[in-house]
Amino acid sequence: MASASRDRVTIDLRGIGPSVRAAAGARQITVAAFAREALVEAAGISLEPSVTEGDVFHRSKIVKLTLRLPSTDADLLILKSAALGLPYGGFVGRLVRGVPLPALASDRAADRDALIASVDRLSELAADLNALIRMLRSGDSEGAEHYRASAMSLATDVRRHLDLASRVIARTGAEP
């Protein structure tokens, strides 16, 4: 029966060290990972990742993970996560889970500005609508005529605002 502790082995490479390091480097893995794969293959066993109840991560549990990447990939990770306004872990985590990435941070700022302007327009329409209702109640039909255009465009403006809001929400890449 295998123990839960990790076994460590020192291997004397006896002259094959440069070849082993080159083979591991070509596969972009460590010599230890390369040796482990060779031992698994030599033993004729198949390792299936097993998930036990203790292995399941909870949202509140954060773990540190170190990645080995070619320098160009590391540079891209830094540039792309910064452009999206995400930390490296958030960027990689979304990719792993298949969660859509948000729009560029600069685009999100423009979206936010457009949404604020749209909300301001709806506020103006609400004020106009209240004034129209007060005038109609008082019987001032001539004064109410001033607000006729605003009242007529209300449905179109609300629909335009909802379309904009839904596009902005979709572009944020918000996680469920």
N, CA and C of each residue as an Amber inpcrd file, in Angstrom:
protein
   528
   0.8510000  -1.1720000   0.0000000   0.0000000   0.0000000   0.0000000
   0.8940000   1.2320000   0.0000000   0.5960000   2.1820000  -0.8660000
   1.4090000   3.3820000  -0.9760000   1.1450000   4.2990000   0.2040000
   2.1790000   4.9300000   0.6700000   2.0120000   5.8510000   1.7920000
   1.5860000   7.2100000   1.2630000   1.0150000   8.0030000   2.1400000
   0.5530000   9.3280000   1.7580000   1.7090000  10.3100000   1.6440000
   2.8850000   9.9690000   2.2410000   4.0220000  10.8810000   2.1650000
   4.6930000  10.7660000   0.7940000   5.4540000  11.7680000   0.4620000
   6.1380000  11.7820000  -0.8250000   7.4970000  11.1050000  -0.6810000
   7.7720000  10.1470000  -1.5390000   9.0790000   9.4950000  -1.5510000
  10.0250000  10.3190000  -2.4100000  11.2480000  10.4510000  -1.9620000
  12.2730000  11.1800000  -2.7060000  13.3770000  10.2120000  -3.0790000
  13.9110000  10.3680000  -4.2800000  14.9700000   9.4950000  -4.7640000
  16.0540000  10.3650000  -5.3900000  17.2890000  10.0170000  -5.1400000
  18.4100000  10.6610000  -5.8080000  18.8890000   9.7220000  -6.8950000
  19.0640000  10.2370000  -8.0940000  19.4580000   9.3910000  -9.2270000
  20.8510000   9.8100000  -9.6920000  21.7400000   8.8370000  -9.7880000
  23.0730000   9.0640000 -10.3450000  22.9560000   8.8840000 -11.8530000
  23.0930000   9.9510000 -12.5960000  22.8840000   9.9010000 -14.0510000
  24.0970000   9.3360000 -14.8050000  25.2290000   9.1680000 -14.1650000
  26.4230000   8.5280000 -14.7290000  26.6840000   8.8740000 -16.2050000
  26.8670000  10.1370000 -16.4510000  27.2550000  10.5560000 -17.7950000
  26.1020000  10.8660000 -18.7390000  24.8680000  10.5630000 -18.3460000
  23.7500000  10.8580000 -19.2480000  23.0440000  12.1690000 -18.8550000
  23.5980000  12.8770000 -17.8750000  22.9910000  14.1170000 -17.3870000
  22.7080000  15.1330000 -18.4760000  23.6890000  15.4500000 -19.3380000
  23.4150000  16.4490000 -20.3850000  22.2840000  16.0130000 -21.3300000
  22.2530000  14.7300000 -21.6650000  21.1880000  14.2370000 -22.5550000
  19.8250000  14.3030000 -21.8660000  19.7850000  13.9250000 -20.5880000
  18.5230000  13.9540000 -19.8400000  18.0360000  15.3970000 -19.6940000
  18.9540000  16.3120000 -19.3490000  18.5610000  17.7240000 -19.2180000
  18.0790000  18.2810000 -20.5550000  18.7340000  17.8980000 -21.6310000
  18.3170000  18.3720000 -22.9640000  16.9340000  17.8320000 -23.3290000
  16.6940000  16.5490000 -23.0360000  15.3850000  15.9530000 -23.3430000
  14.2870000  16.6050000 -22.5060000  14.5700000  16.8350000 -21.2310000
  13.5840000  17.4910000 -20.3610000  13.3480000  18.9250000 -20.8230000
  14.4340000  19.6100000 -21.1720000  14.3100000  20.9870000 -21.6580000
  13.5140000  21.0750000 -22.9440000  13.7030000  20.1200000 -23.8350000
  12.9610000  20.1050000 -25.0990000  11.4660000  19.9600000 -24.8470000
  11.1010000  19.2570000 -23.7730000   9.6820000  19.0820000 -23.4320000
   9.1920000  20.1570000 -22.4730000  10.1110000  21.0890000 -22.1110000
   9.8080000  22.1980000 -21.2140000   9.2880000  21.7120000 -19.8600000
   9.9460000  20.6800000 -19.3290000   9.6300000  20.1850000 -17.9890000
  10.9330000  20.0400000 -17.2190000  10.8240000  19.8750000 -15.9310000
  12.0150000  19.7180000 -15.1010000  12.5740000  18.3040000 -15.2670000
  13.8170000  18.1260000 -14.8580000  14.4420000  16.7980000 -14.8910000
  13.6690000  15.8590000 -13.9600000  13.2070000  16.3690000 -12.8130000
  12.4430000  15.5360000 -11.8790000  11.1460000  15.0450000 -12.5190000
  10.4430000  15.9270000 -13.2280000   9.1960000  15.5180000 -13.8910000
   9.4970000  14.5300000 -15.0170000  10.5830000  14.7510000 -15.7220000
  10.9810000  13.8460000 -16.8010000  11.2910000  12.4570000 -16.2430000
  12.0320000  12.4140000 -15.1320000  12.3750000  11.1320000 -14.5060000
  11.1250000  10.4370000 -13.9820000  10.2210000  11.1730000 -13.4000000
   8.9810000  10.5710000 -12.8890000   8.1850000   9.9450000 -14.0360000
   8.0740000  10.6520000 -15.1580000   7.3520000  10.0930000 -16.3070000
   8.0150000   8.8030000 -16.7980000   9.3520000   8.7910000 -16.8030000
  10.0700000   7.5870000 -17.2360000   9.8080000   6.4330000 -16.2770000
   9.7720000   6.7080000 -14.9790000   9.5010000   5.6630000 -13.9940000
   8.0700000   5.1360000 -14.1200000   7.1230000   6.0050000 -14.3560000
   5.7290000   5.5820000 -14.5300000   5.6170000   4.6790000 -15.7550000
   6.2700000   5.0830000 -16.8370000   6.2440000   4.2770000 -18.0640000
   6.9350000   2.9300000 -17.8480000   8.0980000   2.9410000 -17.1790000
   8.8340000   1.7020000 -16.9430000   8.0650000   0.7490000 -16.0280000
   7.3040000   1.2960000 -15.0890000   6.5340000   0.4590000 -14.1720000
   5.2440000  -0.0500000 -14.8310000   4.9110000   0.5240000 -15.9910000
   3.7190000   0.0780000 -16.7070000   2.4250000   0.4450000 -16.0110000
   2.4450000   1.5490000 -15.3100000   1.2300000   1.9720000 -14.6140000
   0.6310000   3.1830000 -15.3090000  -0.6350000   3.3660000 -15.0750000
  -1.3260000   4.5180000 -15.6370000  -1.7970000   5.3730000 -14.4790000
  -1.4340000   6.6250000 -14.5110000  -1.8380000   7.5300000 -13.4370000
  -3.0230000   8.3560000 -13.9020000  -4.1360000   8.1170000 -13.2860000
  -5.3320000   8.9060000 -13.5420000  -5.4180000   9.9510000 -12.4430000
  -5.6540000  11.1990000 -12.8100000  -5.8130000  12.1830000 -11.7450000
  -7.0360000  11.8240000 -10.9100000  -6.8470000  11.7250000  -9.6210000
  -7.9730000  11.4020000  -8.7560000  -8.3090000  12.6170000  -7.9140000
  -9.5820000  12.8630000  -7.7930000 -10.0390000  13.9860000  -6.9920000
 -10.7970000  13.4190000  -5.8140000 -10.3160000  13.7480000  -4.6420000
 -11.0130000  13.3270000  -3.4310000 -11.6690000  14.5490000  -2.8280000
 -12.5030000  14.3250000  -1.8530000 -13.2110000  15.4370000  -1.2290000
 -12.2320000  16.4640000  -0.6820000 -11.1130000  16.0180000  -0.1680000
 -10.1210000  16.9450000   0.3750000  -9.4000000  17.7450000  -0.6890000
  -9.4310000  17.2790000  -1.9510000  -8.7450000  17.9790000  -3.0260000
  -9.5820000  19.1010000  -3.6370000 -10.8750000  19.1240000  -3.3840000
 -11.7500000  20.1080000  -4.0010000 -11.4630000  21.4790000  -3.3970000
 -11.2500000  22.4520000  -4.2780000 -10.9660000  23.8030000  -3.8150000
 -12.2640000  24.5550000  -3.5990000 -12.2630000  25.3870000  -2.6050000
 -13.3970000  26.2460000  -2.3310000 -13.0230000  27.6490000  -2.7730000
 -14.0170000  28.4810000  -3.0600000 -13.7590000  29.8330000  -3.5250000
 -12.8440000  30.6100000  -2.5880000 -12.9490000  30.3560000  -1.3070000
 -12.1440000  31.1130000  -0.3560000 -10.7100000  30.6030000  -0.2670000
 -10.4240000  29.4710000  -0.8880000  -9.0820000  28.8960000  -0.7850000
  -8.2420000  29.3390000  -1.9860000  -7.1980000  30.0380000  -1.7050000
  -6.2830000  30.5110000  -2.7370000  -4.9840000  29.7320000  -2.5800000
  -4.4440000  29.2480000  -3.6780000  -3.1820000  28.5310000  -3.6380000
  -2.1870000  29.2320000  -4.5490000  -0.9320000  29.0910000  -4.2210000
   0.1210000  29.6520000  -5.0540000   0.5570000  28.5730000  -6.0350000
   0.7000000  28.9590000  -7.2870000   1.1000000  28.0400000  -8.3370000
   2.2280000  28.6890000  -9.1160000   3.2700000  27.9410000  -9.3580000
   4.3850000  28.4430000 -10.1410000   4.3340000  27.8030000 -11.5140000
   4.4330000  28.6230000 -12.5410000   4.4120000  28.1280000 -13.9180000
   5.7660000  28.3620000 -14.5610000   6.1810000  27.4160000 -15.3600000
   7.3710000  27.6110000 -16.1740000   6.8810000  27.8390000 -17.5950000
   7.1990000  29.0130000 -18.1390000   6.7580000  29.3820000 -19.4790000
   7.9440000  29.8910000 -20.2770000   7.8920000  29.7130000 -21.5760000
   8.9040000  30.3960000 -22.3910000   8.7710000  31.9100000 -22.1660000
   9.8540000  32.6210000 -22.2800000   9.8350000  34.0520000 -21.9490000
   8.8220000  34.8230000 -22.8000000   8.6260000  34.4330000 -24.0480000
   7.6330000  35.1420000 -24.8780000   6.2220000  34.9190000 -24.3390000
   5.9200000  33.7040000 -23.8770000   4.5990000  33.4400000 -23.2950000
   4.4250000  34.1980000 -21.9830000   5.4900000  34.2680000 -21.1930000
   5.4270000  35.0100000 -19.9320000   5.1810000  36.4960000 -20.2150000
   5.8610000  37.0280000 -21.2310000   5.6590000  38.4320000 -21.6070000
   4.2210000  38.6650000 -22.0640000   3.6790000  37.7250000 -22.8540000
   2.2870000  37.8480000 -23.3080000   1.3110000  37.7790000 -22.1400000
   1.5800000  36.9000000 -21.1890000   0.7310000  36.8010000 -20.0010000
   0.7080000  38.1380000 -19.2700000   1.8590000  38.7380000 -19.0860000
   1.9540000  40.0240000 -18.3970000   1.2100000  41.1110000 -19.1700000
   1.4430000  41.1910000 -20.4830000   0.8160000  42.2340000 -21.3040000
  -0.6980000  42.0610000 -21.3950000  -1.1390000  40.8360000 -21.6740000
  -2.5810000  40.6120000 -21.8650000  -3.3630000  40.7630000 -20.5730000
  -2.8270000  40.2500000 -19.4710000  -3.5580000  40.3920000 -18.2080000
  -3.6270000  41.8600000 -17.7960000  -2.5520000  42.6150000 -18.0470000
  -2.5650000  44.0460000 -17.7200000  -3.5770000  44.7910000 -18.5920000
  -3.6240000  44.4460000 -19.8880000  -4.5690000  45.1150000 -20.7960000
  -6.0200000  44.8550000 -20.3970000  -6.2670000  43.6990000 -19.7890000
  -7.6200000  43.3570000 -19.3600000  -7.8990000  43.8090000 -17.9320000
  -6.8600000  44.3030000 -17.2480000  -7.0300000  44.7370000 -15.8710000
  -7.1920000  43.5780000 -14.9070000  -6.5880000  42.4360000 -15.2460000
  -6.6940000  41.2440000 -14.4030000  -5.3340000  40.8860000 -13.8230000
  -5.3110000  40.3100000 -12.6110000  -4.0440000  39.7560000 -12.1170000
  -3.7150000  38.4960000 -12.9240000  -2.4570000  38.0790000 -12.8980000
  -2.0510000  36.8990000 -13.6710000  -2.9090000  35.6830000 -13.3370000
  -3.1290000  35.4480000 -12.0490000  -3.9160000  34.2910000 -11.6240000
  -5.3440000  34.3510000 -12.1370000  -5.9370000  35.5330000 -12.1200000
  -7.2950000  35.7000000 -12.6310000  -7.3690000  35.4250000 -14.1210000
  -6.3570000  35.8830000 -14.8500000  -6.2970000  35.6600000 -16.2960000
  -6.1710000  34.1650000 -16.6080000  -5.1970000  33.5070000 -15.9750000
  -4.9800000  32.0740000 -16.2160000  -6.1790000  31.2650000 -15.7410000
  -6.7400000  31.6090000 -14.5850000  -7.9020000  30.8970000 -14.0540000
  -9.0830000  30.9390000 -15.0070000  -9.3450000  32.0930000 -15.6150000
 -10.4370000  32.2000000 -16.5840000 -10.1650000  31.3130000 -17.7960000
  -8.9200000  31.2850000 -18.2590000  -8.5860000  30.4400000 -19.4050000
  -8.7920000  28.9660000 -19.0740000  -8.3620000  28.5570000 -17.8940000
  -8.4810000  27.1590000 -17.4810000  -9.9450000  26.7430000 -17.3680000
 -10.7770000  27.6280000 -16.7950000 -12.1930000  27.3040000 -16.6190000
 -13.0160000  27.5450000 -17.8740000 -12.4320000  28.1760000 -18.8860000
 -13.1770000  28.4670000 -20.1080000 -14.1370000  29.6280000 -19.9410000
 -13.8760000  30.4870000 -18.9600000 -14.7150000  31.6610000 -18.7290000
 -14.2590000  32.7490000 -19.7020000 -15.1980000  33.4020000 -20.3800000
 -14.7930000  34.4530000 -21.3320000 -13.9750000  35.5380000 -20.6490000
 -13.0020000  36.0380000 -21.3700000 -12.1900000  37.1290000 -20.8570000
 -12.9640000  38.4270000 -21.0260000 -12.7540000  39.3760000 -20.1160000
 -13.4470000  40.6580000 -20.2620000 -12.8670000  41.4570000 -21.4250000
 -13.5680000  42.5060000 -21.7980000 -13.0580000  43.4190000 -22.8200000
 -11.8200000  44.1250000 -22.2680000 -11.0660000  44.7490000 -23.1440000
  -9.8980000  45.5110000 -22.7030000 -10.3240000  46.5590000 -21.6930000
  -9.4600000  46.8380000 -20.7460000  -9.7750000  47.8080000 -19.6920000
 -10.1490000  49.1560000 -20.3070000  -9.4630000  49.5690000 -21.3790000
  -9.7780000  50.8520000 -22.0240000 -11.1680000  50.8260000 -22.6480000
 -11.5570000  49.6880000 -23.2290000 -12.9030000  49.5670000 -23.8080000
 -13.9550000  49.5840000 -22.7140000 -13.6510000  48.9570000 -21.5710000
 -14.6070000  48.9440000 -20.4660000 -14.8260000  50.3570000 -19.9350000
 -13.7730000  51.1870000 -19.9420000 -13.9190000  52.5750000 -19.4980000
 -14.8390000  53.3290000 -20.4620000 -14.6760000  53.1010000 -21.7620000
 -15.5490000  53.7460000 -22.7520000 -16.9800000  53.2490000 -22.5970000
 -17.1450000  51.9440000 -22.3570000 -18.4810000  51.3770000 -22.1380000
 -19.1320000  52.0190000 -20.9100000 -18.3520000  52.1590000 -19.8420000
 -18.8740000  52.7400000 -18.6070000 -19.3210000  54.1840000 -18.8530000
 -18.5140000  54.9540000 -19.6130000 -18.8710000  56.3390000 -19.9230000
 -20.1620000  56.3980000 -20.7420000 -20.2980000  55.4950000 -21.7190000
 -21.5150000  55.4570000 -22.5360000 -22.7250000  55.0890000 -21.6890000
 -22.5550000  54.1670000 -20.7750000 -23.6530000  53.7530000 -19.9100000
 -24.0610000  54.8820000 -18.9650000 -23.0900000  55.6100000 -18.4410000
 -23.3860000  56.7600000 -17.5740000 -24.1730000  57.8200000 -18.3530000
 -23.7530000  58.1010000 -19.5940000 -24.4730000  59.0810000 -20.4220000
 -25.8990000  58.6120000 -20.6920000 -26.0690000  57.3200000 -20.9220000
 -27.3980000  56.7750000 -21.1730000 -28.2850000  56.8800000 -19.9360000
 -27.7300000  56.6030000 -18.7700000 -28.4860000  56.7370000 -17.5260000
 -28.8710000  58.2000000 -17.3000000 -27.9550000  59.1240000 -17.6140000
 -28.2660000  60.5510000 -17.4910000 -29.4370000  60.9240000 -18.3890000
 -29.4450000  60.4040000 -19.6280000 -30.5460000  60.6780000 -20.5630000
 -31.8610000  60.1300000 -20.0140000 -31.8470000  58.9240000 -19.4450000
 -33.0660000  58.3700000 -18.8650000 -33.5430000  59.2110000 -17.6880000
 -32.6230000  59.7560000 -16.9120000 -33.0020000  60.6310000 -15.7950000
 -33.7010000  61.8860000 -16.3100000 -33.1860000  62.4650000 -17.4020000
 -33.8300000  63.6310000 -18.0130000 -35.2270000  63.2700000 -18.4930000
 -35.3450000  62.1080000 -19.1280000 -36.6560000  61.6710000 -19.6130000
 -37.6380000  61.4820000 -18.4590000 -37.1610000  60.9160000 -17.3510000
 -38.0320000  60.7220000 -16.1880000 -38.5150000  62.0620000 -15.6620000
 -37.6290000  63.0460000 -15.6030000 -38.0250000  64.3810000 -15.1300000
 -39.0470000  65.0000000 -16.0840000 -38.8000000  64.8750000 -17.3990000
 -39.7540000  65.3920000 -18.3900000 -41.1070000  64.7020000 -18.2650000
 -41.1010000  63.4030000 -18.0550000 -42.3370000  62.6400000 -17.9330000
 -43.1210000  63.0730000 -16.6900000 -42.4240000  63.3110000 -15.6000000
 -43.0870000  63.7980000 -14.3860000 -43.7070000  65.1770000 -14.6090000
 -42.9670000  66.0500000 -15.2980000 -43.5000000  67.3820000 -15.5960000
 -44.7280000  67.2760000 -16.5040000 -44.6820000  66.4040000 -17.4890000
 -45.8120000  66.1910000 -18.3930000 -47.0440000  65.7120000 -17.6240000
 -46.8580000  64.7570000 -16.7370000 -47.9760000  64.2240000 -15.9480000
 -48.5780000  65.3170000 -15.0770000 -47.7290000  66.1490000 -14.4390000
 -48.2460000  67.2470000 -13.6140000 -49.0670000  68.2330000 -14.4460000
 -48.5770000  68.5440000 -15.6380000 -49.2990000  69.4930000 -16.5000000
 -50.6130000  68.9070000 -16.9930000 -50.6090000  67.6330000 -17.3290000
 -51.8520000  67.0030000 -17.7760000 -52.8830000  66.9790000 -16.6510000
 -52.4210000  66.7150000 -15.4320000 -53.3360000  66.7040000 -14.2780000
 -53.9280000  68.0910000 -14.0210000 -53.1310000  69.1080000 -14.2620000
 -53.6060000  70.4790000 -14.0160000 -54.4060000  71.0240000 -15.1930000
 -54.4340000  70.2850000 -16.3090000 -55.2040000  70.7310000 -17.4700000
 -54.4370000  71.6670000 -18.3740000 -53.1420000  71.8040000 -18.1950000
 -52.3080000  72.6920000 -19.0200000 -51.8490000  71.9450000 -20.2660000
 -52.7290000  71.8190000 -21.2490000 -52.3870000  71.0520000 -22.4480000
 -51.3610000  71.7650000 -23.3140000 -51.3500000  73.1150000 -23.3080000
 -50.3500000  73.8460000 -24.1010000 -48.9500000  73.6150000 -23.5280000
 -48.7970000  73.6560000 -22.2190000 -47.5090000  73.3940000 -21.5710000
 -47.0700000  71.9520000 -21.7540000 -48.0530000  71.0390000 -21.7450000
 -47.7520000  69.6190000 -21.9190000 -47.2070000  69.3300000 -23.3080000
 -47.6360000  70.1220000 -24.2930000 -47.1740000  69.9250000 -25.6760000
 -45.6460000  70.0500000 -25.7610000 -45.0610000  70.8610000 -24.8760000
 -43.6030000  71.0380000 -24.8400000 -42.8780000  69.7080000 -24.5720000
 -43.5130000  68.8020000 -23.8160000 -42.9010000  67.5240000 -23.4360000
 -43.3330000  66.3710000 -24.3410000 -44.1120000  66.6710000 -25.3530000
 -44.6460000  65.6240000 -26.2370000 -43.5380000  64.7960000 -26.8890000
 -42.5050000  65.4580000 -27.4260000 -41.4130000  64.7540000 -28.1220000
 -40.6770000  63.8150000 -27.1640000 -40.4350000  64.2800000 -25.9380000
 -39.7560000  63.4240000 -24.9560000 -40.5890000  62.1990000 -24.6330000
 -41.8820000  62.4150000 -24.4700000 -42.7710000  61.2940000 -24.1470000
 -42.8350000  60.3110000 -25.3110000 -42.8300000  60.8120000 -26.5310000
 -42.9150000  59.9430000 -27.7020000 -41.6370000  59.1060000 -27.8770000
 -40.4910000  59.6550000 -27.4850000 -39.2320000  58.9310000 -27.6630000
 -38.8840000  58.0260000 -26.4750000 -39.7320000  58.0320000 -25.4580000
 -39.4260000  57.2940000 -24.2320000 -39.1580000  55.8130000 -24.4900000
 -40.0480000  55.1350000 -25.1950000 -39.8720000  53.6970000 -25.4330000
 -38.5860000  53.4250000 -26.2090000 -38.3080000  54.2410000 -27.2200000
 -37.0890000  54.0640000 -28.0200000 -35.8460000  54.2850000 -27.1620000
 -35.8670000  55.3350000 -26.3360000 -34.7000000  55.6350000 -25.5020000
 -34.4700000  54.5650000 -24.4350000 -35.5430000  54.0480000 -23.8550000
 -35.3940000  52.9810000 -22.8540000 -34.8550000  51.7160000 -23.5210000
 -35.3760000  51.3770000 -24.6970000 -34.8950000  50.1870000 -25.4280000
 -33.4110000  50.3500000 -25.7830000 -33.0210000  51.5480000 -26.2340000
 -31.6130000  51.8200000 -26.5790000 -30.7300000  51.6630000 -25.3380000
 -31.2040000  52.1720000 -24.1980000 -30.4390000  52.0500000 -22.9520000
 -30.2870000  50.5770000 -22.5430000 -31.3500000  49.8130000 -22.6190000
 -31.2730000  48.4010000 -22.2360000 -30.3520000  47.6220000 -23.1720000
 -30.3790000  47.9360000 -24.4720000 -29.4560000  47.2840000 -25.4190000
 -28.0080000  47.6130000 -25.0600000 -27.7470000  48.8790000 -24.7740000
 -26.3920000  49.2900000 -24.3940000 -25.9660000  48.5990000 -23.1010000
 -26.8370000  48.5830000 -22.1090000 -26.5020000  47.9640000 -20.8250000
 -26.2070000  46.4810000 -20.9950000 -26.9870000  45.7850000 -21.8060000
 -26.7470000  44.3460000 -21.9900000 -25.4390000  44.1050000 -22.7280000
 -25.0940000  44.9590000 -23.6970000 -23.8020000  44.8100000 -24.4000000
 -22.6400000  45.0500000 -23.4460000 -22.7590000  46.0660000 -22.5910000
 -21.6930000  46.3680000 -21.6300000 -21.5180000  45.2050000 -20.6610000
 -22.6130000  44.6630000 -20.1730000 -22.5290000  43.5310000 -19.2430000
 -21.8890000  42.3280000 -19.9350000 -22.2560000  42.0660000 -21.1850000
 -21.6780000  40.9360000 -21.9090000 -20.1860000  41.1290000 -22.1410000
 -19.7610000  42.3670000 -22.4020000 -18.3470000  42.6300000 -22.6840000
 -17.4730000  42.6050000 -21.4450000 -18.0550000  42.7170000 -20.2600000
 -17.2190000  42.7190000 -19.0580000 -16.6530000  41.3380000 -18.7920000
 -17.2730000  40.2990000 -19.3430000 -16.7760000  38.9490000 -19.0860000
 -16.9630000  38.5490000 -17.6530000 -17.9820000  39.0900000 -17.0230000
 -18.2230000  38.8040000 -15.6120000 -18.4680000  37.3130000 -15.3990000
 -17.9040000  36.8110000 -14.3380000 -18.0970000  35.3870000 -14.0140000
 -19.4350000  35.2000000 -13.3290000 -20.1040000  34.0620000 -13.6090000
 -21.3870000  33.8240000 -12.9660000 -21.2330000  33.5860000 -11.4780000
